[in-house]
Amino acid sequence: QVQLAESGGGLVQPGGSLRLSCAASGSIFSIRSMGWFRQAPGKQRDLVAIITSGGSTTYADSVKGRFTVSRDIAVGTMYLHMNSLKPEDTAVYYCNAAFQRGLRTENSWGQGTQVTVSS
């Protein structure tokens, strides 16, 4: 019902910036919230930021003040503006969408985009 595709990852030096994009396709008007998660090798997939259809945002403490999540509901696109990047931000970043299918809430995931912060 909803498909996601991330882009914008790459290699960045500490203190640098990146903007990730997540393009949703399919039943985009059924999306209730979207979020960014990240997973480093040997680690679990952790929440980075969430934005609801109403525009409310939630951030992990580790990125608060440095990352900003935004979205364009009309085209189903979500962004993650990452500033003051640190080596510990290195991970595969995944886009997630929670959407309504009938009376059921389901989740879709993108394939991930690699962010590497290193000198």
N, C-alpha and C positions, 0 to 999 in steps of 0.2 A: 504493500500500500504506500509506503514512504521509503524512498531510497536516499542515501546521503553520500556525499563525496567531499572529502577534505582536500585542501590545497594550501600552499604557502609555507610549508616547512622548509628547513634548510640548516646550514651551518652558520652560526653567528658567534662573534666574540663576546665575552662577558661585558655586560653593560649595554649591549646592543638591543635592537628592537626587531620584531617580526609581527606581521599580521596574518593570522590564519583565517581561512574562509571555509564555510560548510554550506554547500548547495543542496537543498532538498528538492526532490521531484516526486511526483505522484499526487497523493491527496494531501497537499500541503495545508489546506484549510482545516484539516483534522488535527494538526499539531497543537498540543497544549503547552508543551515546554520543550526547550532544547538546551543541551548542555555540552560542555567540554570535559573530557576525562583524559588522563594521561597514565602511561604505564612504562616504567623503566625496567630493564632486564632484571629478572628475579624478584620483581615487586608486583603487588596487586595493582589493579586498575583503580585509580583514585579520582574523585571529583575535583575539578578545577573551578568551574563556574557553571551556573545555571541561569537561564532567563526564561520567564514564563510568557505566555501569550499576552499578559497584561503589562509586561515590561519590568516586572520585579526581578532583581538579580541577587544571587548568592555566590560568594567566593570562598575558596579555601583560605585559611589564615596565611598560608605560605605564599600566596600570590596577591593578597589584598593590598591595594595601593599601587601595584605594578601592572596588573592585567585589567583589561576592561572588555566585557562581553556586550555585544550589541546585535541587533537583528533588523532585517527588513521583512516584516510579516507578509507583505504583498507578494514577494517573490520567494519566500521561504529560505532566505539566506541568513546565516549567523556568522558573526566575526569574533575573533579574539585578538585584541590588540595587546601585545606583550612588550613591555618596556623594562629596562634595567635587568636584563636577563642574567641569570646566574647559572653556573655549571649544574647545580642541582635541579634546574628546570629541564635538563636533558631527558627526553622520553619520546615515545610515540604518542601523539595526541589524537584522540578519537572524538568524533562528533556523535551525539546521541539525540534522538527525538522521541518524546512520548506523545503518542497520538491515539485518537479515539477511533475504534472500528466497531460500529454498532454500540453496544453497551460496555464494551471491553476496552481497557487501556493497554496498549502494546508499545514496545520499544524497538527502534531501529538503530543500527550502528553503521558508521562509515568504516572504511578499511584502514584508516589511520594515516597520519603524516609525521615523518620523523623531524624532530627539533633537536639539534645538537648545539650546545653552548660550550665552546672551548677556544682557548688561545692557540 
